[in-house]
C-alpha cells in the first residue's frame, strides 16, 4: 500500500495556494489598473478636446464643398457640430453617423463602439465631439491583464521552490523524532525522557502520547518479567520433583516401558516450559555453551520419529533455548507427516534439519517466510515461529531454503557467533 506523503500534499497545497494567491493579487491589480487606464484615456480625450476647441473656434467655417479636415483616423476621431447639429468639420476617416446615434451632449458618454467626450466651442453653440473606439481600450486592458498574469505566474514559480524548501525544513523535526524512535534502545519507562523536549509546538502531543505509552509498556514489561521469574521458580520445583519420582519409578519397574515414555515427555515438558519462560522475557540472558546438537536432538526425539545417523553437529548456543527450538521443529515435522529427520551442520554456527514429510510448495514457502518477517501467524506453523525467536535471541535467523517438491521440509537455524568479550 502506497502511503500519501505529507511533504507532497503540503507541496500541492502550498503550490496551489501560491498560484491562487498570486493570481488573486494580479486580478485585484488588474481591476485597479483598468480603472486607472480608463481614467487616463478619458483624461486624454478631455485634453485633446481642450486643445482642439480653441483652434477650431478660431478657424473660419469651411465652404460646404471643402474636404474634411485632415486629422487622425482609425481608433480616434472628432466631429465639430454647429448649433443646429449639422457636421461643420470632422477628422479624416471619421464617420459622423455612429457618433450622432444619440443626442450629442457635453461631457463623457458612450455611443455604440465609441467613448465620446463633448465640449462646447465658442459662443455660437458649436459642439466638439472627440471619440476613441472601445477596441483601443480593450486592447490596453488585454495588455495590462496579460502582463499582470505573466508577472504573477513568474513570481509564483520563483517563490514555489522556496516555499517547498521551507515546508520540508519545517517537517525535519518529525524526521528527527522518527530517527530517535528507531534508534532508541532505552527502556520504555524512559522513552519520554530519552526523546527529549519537542522541537515544535505541534510535536508536543506526540511526545506526551509516546511518553504515556512508554510508561504503560514499561509497567507491563516489569509485570511480565516479575511473572516470568516467579513462574519459572514455581514451575521448576514441581517439574523437577515429577522427573525425580518418575526416574525412581522407572528404576523400580523397568518392565513398564510407558513409565520411561512418561518420564521422557516430562523431561521435554520441563525443558520446553522453562525455555519459553526465558525466551519471552523482554531480554533473555543467553547462556552459550559448546554442545553437540545431534546428542541434544537424540534426547528429545518424539515417539514415531527417527533420527538419521550422521557426524556430530557442534554449536555454541544456549542449550535450554536450543532444546525448545528443536522440540518445536520436531513436533511441527511430526504433525505434517514426517517419519524421520536428518541433522547436519550449516555455516559457522548453525544447523540444518530436514524431514521426509510432504514439504510445501514454493508459494507456501515464500508465504511462511513473509509471515515470519512480518510477525504474523501462518496456519499452524507456530513451531517455526518459536524456533525463529530462539535464533533471533542468539543474533541469528531461521531460514527455509528451497527444497524440491516431495523432498521434505528443510530448516536452517543460524545462531551467529558469540560476540568477543
C-alpha positions in Angstrom: 0.0 0.0 0.0 1.4 3.3 -1.1 1.1 5.9 1.6 0.5 9.5 0.9 3.3 11.9 1.6 2.8 14.9 3.9 5.5 16.8 2.1 3.9 16.0 -1.2 0.5 17.0 0.0 1.7 20.2 1.6 3.7 20.9 -1.6 0.5 20.8 -3.7 -1.4 22.9 -1.1 1.5 25.5 -0.9 1.9 25.4 -4.7 -1.8 25.9 -5.5 -2.0 28.5 -2.7 0.9 30.4 -4.1 -0.6 30.4 -7.6 -4.0 31.3 -6.5 -2.7 34.0 -4.2 -0.5 35.4 -7.0 -3.4 35.5 -9.4 -5.8 36.9 -6.8 -3.3 39.8 -6.3 -2.9 40.1 -10.0 -6.7 40.2 -10.5 -7.1 42.9 -7.9 -4.2 44.8 -9.5 -5.8 44.4 -13.0 -9.1 45.7 -11.8 -7.5 48.7 -10.2 -5.3 49.3 -13.3 -8.3 49.0 -15.6 -10.0 51.9 -13.7 -6.7 53.9 -13.9 -6.4 53.2 -17.7 -10.0 54.3 -18.3 -9.4 57.4 -16.3 -6.2 58.1 -18.2 -7.8 57.6 -21.6 -10.7 59.8 -20.5 -8.2 62.5 -19.5 -6.6 62.1 -22.9 -9.9 62.6 -24.6 -10.7 65.6 -22.5 -7.2 67.1 -23.0 -7.5 66.6 -26.8 -10.8 68.4 -26.8 -9.4 71.2 -24.7 -6.6 71.6 -27.2 -8.7 71.3 -30.4 -11.5 73.6 -29.2 -9.7 77.0 -29.4 -8.0 76.0 -32.7 -11.3 75.1 -34.3 -13.1 78.1 -32.8 -10.5 80.4 -34.5 -10.9 78.9 -37.9 -13.5 80.3 -40.3 -16.2 77.9 -41.3 -15.1 75.9 -44.3 -17.2 76.0 -47.5 -19.7 73.3 -47.9 -17.8 71.6 -50.7 -14.4 71.7 -48.9 -12.8 68.3 -48.0 -12.8 67.3 -44.3 -10.0 68.5 -42.1 -7.1 66.0 -42.0 -6.5 64.6 -38.5 -6.4 61.2 -37.0 -8.4 58.2 -38.3 -8.9 54.6 -37.2 -9.2 54.4 -33.4 -9.6 58.2 -32.9 -12.0 60.7 -34.4 -13.5 64.1 -33.8 -16.5 65.9 -35.2 -17.4 69.6 -34.8 -21.2 70.3 -34.9 -22.9 73.7 -35.3 -25.7 74.9 -33.2 -28.2 73.1 -35.4 -26.4 69.8 -35.0 -25.0 69.7 -38.5 -21.5 68.5 -39.1 -19.2 71.5 -39.6 -15.9 69.8 -39.6 -14.6 66.3 -38.9 -11.4 64.3 -38.9 -10.3 62.3 -41.8 -12.0 58.9 -42.0 -14.4 59.9 -39.2 -17.9 58.7 -39.8 -20.2 61.1 -38.0 -23.3 58.8 -38.1 -22.2 56.5 -35.2 -21.2 59.4 -33.1 -24.5 61.1 -33.7 -26.6 57.9 -33.0 -27.5 59.5 -29.6 -28.2 63.2 -29.0 -24.8 64.9 -28.7 -24.1 66.5 -25.3 -21.4 67.9 -23.3 -19.3 65.5 -21.2 -18.5 61.8 -21.4 -20.9 59.3 -22.8 -20.8 56.0 -24.8 -22.1 55.7 -28.3 -22.0 52.3 -30.0 -18.3 51.2 -30.0 -17.1 54.7 -29.1 -16.2 56.5 -26.0 -17.1 60.2 -26.6 -16.3 63.4 -24.9 -18.4 66.5 -25.8 -17.1 70.1 -25.3 -18.8 73.4 -26.2 -16.7 75.5 -28.6 -17.1 79.3 -28.8 -20.3 81.2 -28.1 -22.2 80.1 -31.2 -23.5 76.9 -29.8 -20.9 74.7 -31.6 -20.2 71.3 -30.0 -16.9 69.4 -30.4 -17.1 65.6 -30.1 -13.8 63.8 -29.5 -14.1 60.0 -29.6 -12.0 56.9 -29.2 -13.0 53.4 -30.1 -13.6 50.9 -27.3 -11.4 48.4 -29.2 -8.5 50.6 -28.2 -9.4 50.4 -24.6 -9.9 46.7 -24.7 -6.5 46.3 -26.3 -5.0 48.3 -23.5 -6.9 46.2 -20.9 -5.7 43.0 -22.6 -2.1 44.1 -22.5 -2.4 45.1 -18.8 -4.1 41.8 -17.9 -1.5 39.7 -19.8 1.5 41.5 -18.3 -0.1 41.2 -14.8 -0.9 37.5 -15.2 2.6 36.7 -16.5 4.2 38.6 -13.7 2.0 36.8 -11.1 2.9 33.4 -12.7 6.6 34.2 -12.7 6.6 35.4 -9.0 4.6 32.2 -8.0 7.1 29.9 -9.8 10.0 31.7 -8.3 8.6 31.5 -4.8 7.3 27.9 -5.1 10.7 26.2 -4.6 11.4 28.4 -1.6 8.1 27.5 -0.1 8.7 23.8 -0.7 12.1 24.0 0.9 10.7 25.8 3.9 7.9 23.2 4.1 10.4 20.4 4.0 12.6 22.1 6.6 9.6 22.6 8.9 9.0 18.8 8.8 12.6 17.9 9.7 11.8 17.7 13.5 9.3 15.0 12.6 12.0 13.1 10.8 14.4 13.6 13.7 11.7 12.2 16.1 11.3 9.2 13.9 15.1 8.6 13.8 15.3 8.9 17.6 12.5 6.4 18.0 14.1 4.0 15.5 17.5 4.1 17.2 16.3 4.3 20.8 17.3 1.3 22.9 16.0 2.8 26.1 13.6 1.1 28.5 10.0 2.0 27.7 9.7 3.7 31.0 12.5 6.1 30.0 11.2 6.7 26.4 9.8 10.1 27.1 13.0 11.3 28.8 15.2 10.0 26.0 13.2 11.6 23.3 14.0 15.0 24.7 11.8 18.1 24.6 9.6 18.6 21.5 11.2 20.9 18.8 7.8 22.2 17.6 4.6 23.0 19.4 2.7 20.6 17.2 5.0 17.7 18.3 4.3 18.2 22.0 1.1 16.0 22.0 3.1 13.3 20.2 5.9 13.4 22.8 3.3 13.2 25.6 1.5 10.3 23.9 4.8 8.4 23.4 5.8 9.1 27.0 2.5 7.8 28.3 2.7 4.7 26.0 6.3 4.1 27.3 5.0 4.2 30.8 2.3 1.7 30.1 4.6 -0.6 28.2 7.3 -0.3 30.9 4.9 -1.2 33.6 3.6 -4.1 31.6 7.1 -5.4 30.9 8.0 -5.1 34.6 5.0 -7.2 35.5 5.8 -9.8 32.8 9.4 -10.0 33.9 8.4 -10.5 37.5 5.7 -13.0 36.4 8.2 -15.0 34.2 10.7 -15.1 37.0 8.1 -16.2 39.6 6.6 -18.7 37.2 10.0 -20.2 36.4 10.6 -20.6 40.1 7.2 -22.1 40.8 7.3 -24.5 37.9 10.9 -25.6 38.2 10.5 -27.3 41.6 7.4 -29.4 40.8 8.6 -30.4 37.4 12.0 -31.4 38.8 10.1 -33.4 41.5 8.0 -35.1 38.9 11.1 -36.1 36.9 12.8 -37.4 40.0 9.8 -39.5 41.0 9.5 -40.9 37.5 13.2 -41.7 37.5 12.7 -43.8 40.7 9.6 -45.4 39.2 11.5 -46.4 36.1 14.2 -48.0 38.1 11.8 -49.8 40.3 9.6 -51.0 37.4 11.7 -51.4 34.3 9.1 -53.8 33.0 6.8 -50.8 32.4 8.0 -49.0 29.3 5.2 -46.5 29.5 6.9 -45.0 32.6 10.0 -44.3 30.6 7.9 -42.7 27.9 6.2 -40.5 30.5 9.5 -39.5 32.0 10.9 -38.6 28.6 7.7 -36.5 27.9 8.1 -34.8 31.4 11.7 -34.0 30.6 10.8 -32.5 27.3 8.0 -30.5 29.0 10.3 -29.2 31.7 12.9 -28.1 29.1 10.2 -26.5 26.9 8.3 -24.6 29.6 11.4 -23.2 31.3 12.9 -22.3 27.9 9.8 -20.5 26.8 9.6 -18.6 30.1 13.1 -17.3 29.4 12.5 -16.7 25.8 9.5 -14.5 26.2 11.2 -12.2 28.6 12.0 -8.8 27.1 15.7 -9.5 27.0 16.5 -13.2 27.7 20.0 -13.7 29.0 21.8 -16.3 26.9 24.0 -19.0 28.4 26.0 -20.0 25.4 28.0 -23.2 25.8 29.7 -25.7 23.5 27.4 -28.6 22.8 26.6 -31.3 20.2 23.2 -30.6 18.6 22.9 -34.2 17.5 23.3 -35.6 21.0 20.8 -33.0 22.3 18.3 -33.8 19.5 18.7 -37.5 20.2 17.5 -36.9 23.8 14.4 -35.0 22.5 13.2 -37.3 19.7 9.4 -37.8 19.7 7.8 -41.3 19.5 7.3 -42.1 15.9 10.2 -40.1 14.6 13.7 -41.4 14.0 17.0 -39.5 13.6 19.3 -40.5 10.7 22.9 -41.3 11.5 25.5 -38.6 11.0 28.5 -36.9 12.4 28.3 -34.6 15.4 27.0 -31.1 14.9 29.0 -28.8 17.3 27.4 -25.5 18.3 27.8 -22.7 20.7 24.3 -21.9 21.9 22.0 -21.8 24.9 21.2 -25.5 25.5 17.8 -24.8 27.1 16.6 -22.5 24.3 18.0 -24.7 21.6 16.2 -27.7 23.1 12.9 -25.7 22.9 13.5 -24.8 19.3 14.3 -28.4 18.3 11.3 -29.7 20.2 9.0 -27.3 18.3 10.6 -28.3 15.0 10.2 -32.0 15.7 6.6 -31.5 16.7 6.0 -29.5 13.6 7.5 -32.2 11.4 5.6 -35.0 13.0 2.2 -33.1 12.7 2.9 -32.7 9.0 3.5 -36.4 8.3 7.3 -36.8 8.7 8.7 -40.1 10.0 12.4 -39.3 10.1 14.7 -36.3 10.3 18.3 -35.6 9.2 20.6 -33.2 11.1 23.7 -31.6 9.7 25.9 -28.6 10.4 25.2 -25.4 8.5 27.5 -22.4 8.4 29.9 -21.4 11.1 27.4 -21.8 14.0 24.2 -23.3 12.7 22.4 -26.4 11.8 20.2 -27.9 9.1 17.2 -30.0 10.0 15.4 -31.8 7.2 12.4 -34.2 7.4 10.9 -36.7 5.0 7.4 -35.2 5.1 5.5 -33.9 2.0 7.1 -30.5 2.3 5.5 -27.3 0.9 5.1 -25.6 -2.4 7.3 -22.7 -3.4 4.4 -20.3 -2.9 3.8 -21.7 0.6 7.5 -21.5 1.5 7.6 -17.8 0.5 4.3 -17.1 2.4 5.8 -18.7 5.6 8.9 -16.6 5.3 6.8 -13.4 4.7 4.7 -14.3 7.8 7.9 -14.7 9.9 9.3 -11.4 8.7 6.0 -9.6 9.4 5.4 -11.3 12.7 2.0 -12.7 11.7 0.7 -16.1 12.3 0.8 -18.7 9.4 -1.6 -21.6 9.7 -0.3 -24.0 12.3 3.4 -23.3 11.9 3.8 -21.9 15.4 6.8 -24.2 15.9 8.7 -22.3 13.1 7.9 -19.0 14.8 9.3 -20.2 18.2 12.4 -21.6 16.5 12.9 -18.3 14.7 12.6 -16.5 18.1 15.3 -18.7 19.6 17.6 -18.0 16.6 16.9 -14.2 16.8 17.7 -14.3 20.6 21.1 -15.6 19.5 21.5 -12.9 16.9 20.7 -15.2 14.0 17.7 -16.1 11.9 15.6 -19.1 10.8 15.6 -19.7 7.0 13.7 -22.0 4.8 15.8 -23.0 1.7 14.1 -24.1 -1.4 13.5 -27.8 -1.5 12.4 -29.9 -4.5 8.7 -30.8 -4.3 8.2 -34.1 -2.4 11.8 -34.0 -0.9 10.6 -33.0 2.6 10.9 -29.8 4.5 14.2 -28.1 5.4 15.0 -25.6 8.1 18.3 -23.7 8.6 18.9 -22.3 12.1 21.7 -19.7 12.4 22.8 -18.9 15.9 25.5 -16.4 15.0 28.8 -16.3 16.7 29.1 -15.1 20.3 30.5 -11.5 20.4 34.0 -11.1 21.6 34.3 -10.3 25.3 
